[in-house]
Amino acid sequence: MWKKMKRVKEFKSWKANETKQGDSLQGLIEKLKQSKDFVTYHHSGPTNCFLYYIKTINEQGFLHQSVLPILKNNALHTLDQIKDKIPVENITITSDLEEIRRKIMQGNIMIQIKVTDDEVLLIPAATVETRKVTTPEVEFSVVGPKEAFVESLDTNLNLIRKRLPLPELTVRELVVGKVSKTRVAIVYIDGIANMENVNTVLQRIGDIEYDQIIDSSFITQMISDNSNSPFPQLLDTERPDRISGVLTEGKIAILVDGSPSGLTGPTTIVEFFSASDDYYLTWHLASALRLLRLFAVIFSVLTTPLYVAILTYHHEMIPEDLMSTIITSRADIPFPPILEVIILELTIELLREAGARLPTKVGQTIGIVGGIVIGTAAVEAGLTSNVLLIIVALAALASFTTPVYQIGNTIRLIRFPFLIGAQWYGLIGISMCMAFFIGHLTKLQSLGRPFFAPLYPFRIRDLKDAFVRLPFNKQSKRPMQTRPVDSTRFNPKRANEKRDIDE
Amino acid sequence: MNSNVLRILLLSCFVFLLTACVPSTSVEDVDTILIAGYDYIDDEQIRGTISIPQFGRLETGGSMKEKYLSSTANTVKEVHAKLQTKSSKPLTVGKLALSLYNEELAQNGLGEVLDNLGRDPQVGRDIILGVVEGSTEGFIKGKYSETETAAKYLTGLIRGNMEKNFPTTNLHQFLYAYHAKGMDGYLPLLAQEENYVRLTGIALFQDGKMVHSIPFSKSFIFKILKEKFQQGTQEVEFKNRHIVMENIGSSVKYHVKGKGSDSKVRIDIEITGIINEVSSLDVLQSPKMVELMEKRFEKFFQKQCEIMVQDFQEYNIDPLGLGNTYNSQVRGFDINKWKEIYPSLPIEINVGVEIVETGIVS
């Protein structure tokens, strides 16, 4: 109780301090002066004025070329005169303290005629350090565009806008985070995207109460419909082509300043297994690859639990020819199958985690050392069986096939409940786990739209681009999932017209 | 704490607490019975013999080793309990492939043994049952192959023949026939000869007791009467020569008519075949000849089938399941009445043979 009171008191005094120092321009300047990179400069000459700016976020060249020469060459006595002379747009004259504080923190140059003046001139001159646009590293694709988002929101918006040059592409911006004041852009195509979805996103992001938003994954977790689910309910991607692709389907993209990945929603579980490659290959190949990926995921989740269940409870399921192989390789193992599996799964998870944390060059070595040396040694030392080593390695390999990184982590995790189920009740345990997860998935929503669609609710129209991808001329309708305002992509009649005498 | 979390915690608590009762053993820590054989000792006792594969520690296993255990007791369950006392690891029947009975036991009734098999969920429904001439103990212990277990050898033998002339048989079918109204089961009859096993014929049962058998040479006839099949071969004498026909598709249909004592059964058999072997080449393969051959085959099959069916009627057994068909098609089936009329039931057999090919010699 006492502690709580103390905390409230501290907070109050901090708040009071803020208003005391911040309630005047003078106070603000005094506060900023404590930082070394805040520059106060008295410009004397034809124009007598004071310049204030934070040099680390200011473009120095701009100051030297466009501001100082004008002040030096002209005798200007009012802020309006300066405003007229300086060749930049968006110059504001204001005495609103809140605006001054915000703009100066964003890299504006503040000009004051007299120290005691309340009115100041603000010239935008911010410079933001960013990385160059590079090739995607997480969602690499062999064919197709090779641009990936960077940490700057404006660059990212540029990458989207250049792909969708139409006035309906709307960018709404919100500022989230009490301390970080992060710019969050909500992008959608007006006239395609359902306003209900847009409003859901705007409202949810607007309601976020948190001090800092460092990455878009913060937003995913904060606005997801069920934050206790291991399944990500917004798809994150670093590919601008993917984002512009889903925008035209009527989905909504969320971009966060400082984050190299965008979020899209409403999404479905099958979208996590579709790669952008799927659209760059012919539809048969794309469909085959998608089915392969789906198989890989099911394989990855279920093989080790099946191994445990069959070896512990259902011996009759082992084919007779495999019997001797399994028994001879298990004969020397001192552990029951479940422990054997957990040991090996943990080893693989350790390798993955170590590989992800270490610098690239060391990471590769660790992969080789871990995979070959530990694997072989474990078998030779009689800790695990050969058969299991193959199964675990294949399962790990299969879990890497997911095109979206986030769902890969989920698959990594949900294997363990299945393992426990397999040890408890054998195949019944696995089925129970499966029933639980499917039940959970059917209940899950993404921005209020069903996450397990097009399977539940069953939507034939959306199945055309789910487990298989039908050719483009069959996809004349946008997915029902997003409830688009305009659901027609193109006129199927014209697209399917036979052009026999094309020359 | 909110009630949902509490509920989940409680549930997982139960899951933890209530699971101790599921016994589990890893696959290498059990002895898997591959073959089980039962011999008749006297009216009270039966002797059970099992074969358990022994897997080597090295992956390059070498020859297959097997362990054999035998025990004598009053009931099948007791036999199993006694066998367990002779084994270091728990015995499981999950991989049971063959269950064998000697002729004497079969003649005294397999009811008890079958009940035991039928109730066990671990036992697959597609395991093979068989009747052995002589003792099953010696039969199981006979070393037949260097590279495979006796179980594999025997199931291979029976399954291989099931693809050809021998009728399909497994636990499921036998149990169905055993429990069905108006149907009797049959099992393969096996005999051990020196270091191999021979399929000698078909053992025919009545209410779980073996009452009759037919030799292997007649199994083709039995099979065309019993089921749809392909790939069997049958030899027929034709103009003092032997010709062999390969069946590439045959179908059989039972038609039942009438009620009570004026019931009638018609069996229609259609066979499509190719001529596989003619003992001398001078039999010209002209279309006319083929027609004659077809006629000859039809006559032969008709005759053989009639003899076989009459044989069944004499013994009052119904391995074809005519009563079962009757039950499913005619209202008011009475099994006792059927048993009365079955021996004198008029059964008409029509066989149609079509020879589509005579080989590439011509």
HADDOCK unambig.tbl for C-alpha pairs under 7 A between the chains (distance, minus, plus):
assign (segid A and resid 311 and name CA) (segid B and resid 26 and name CA) 5.52 0.50 0.50
assign (segid A and resid 311 and name CA) (segid B and resid 27 and name CA) 5.16 0.50 0.50
assign (segid A and resid 312 and name CA) (segid B and resid 24 and name CA) 5.68 0.50 0.50
assign (segid A and resid 312 and name CA) (segid B and resid 25 and name CA) 5.39 0.50 0.50
assign (segid A and resid 312 and name CA) (segid B and resid 26 and name CA) 4.55 0.50 0.50
assign (segid A and resid 312 and name CA) (segid B and resid 27 and name CA) 6.24 0.50 0.50
assign (segid A and resid 313 and name CA) (segid B and resid 24 and name CA) 5.95 0.50 0.50
assign (segid A and resid 313 and name CA) (segid B and resid 25 and name CA) 6.89 0.50 0.50
assign (segid A and resid 315 and name CA) (segid B and resid 27 and name CA) 6.08 0.50 0.50
assign (segid A and resid 315 and name CA) (segid B and resid 94 and name CA) 6.28 0.50 0.50
assign (segid A and resid 316 and name CA) (segid B and resid 94 and name CA) 4.49 0.50 0.50
assign (segid A and resid 316 and name CA) (segid B and resid 95 and name CA) 4.89 0.50 0.50
assign (segid A and resid 324 and name CA) (segid B and resid 55 and name CA) 6.02 0.50 0.50
assign (segid A and resid 325 and name CA) (segid B and resid 59 and name CA) 6.94 0.50 0.50
assign (segid A and resid 327 and name CA) (segid B and resid 27 and name CA) 7.00 0.50 0.50
assign (segid A and resid 327 and name CA) (segid B and resid 28 and name CA) 5.30 0.50 0.50
assign (segid A and resid 327 and name CA) (segid B and resid 55 and name CA) 6.90 0.50 0.50
assign (segid A and resid 328 and name CA) (segid B and resid 55 and name CA) 6.23 0.50 0.50
assign (segid A and resid 328 and name CA) (segid B and resid 56 and name CA) 6.19 0.50 0.50
assign (segid A and resid 328 and name CA) (segid B and resid 57 and name CA) 5.16 0.50 0.50
assign (segid A and resid 328 and name CA) (segid B and resid 58 and name CA) 6.45 0.50 0.50
assign (segid A and resid 328 and name CA) (segid B and resid 59 and name CA) 6.09 0.50 0.50
assign (segid A and resid 330 and name CA) (segid B and resid 28 and name CA) 6.57 0.50 0.50
assign (segid A and resid 331 and name CA) (segid B and resid 28 and name CA) 6.11 0.50 0.50
assign (segid A and resid 331 and name CA) (segid B and resid 57 and name CA) 6.42 0.50 0.50
assign (segid A and resid 336 and name CA) (segid B and resid 26 and name CA) 6.28 0.50 0.50
assign (segid A and resid 337 and name CA) (segid B and resid 26 and name CA) 6.81 0.50 0.50
assign (segid A and resid 424 and name CA) (segid B and resid 19 and name CA) 6.65 0.50 0.50
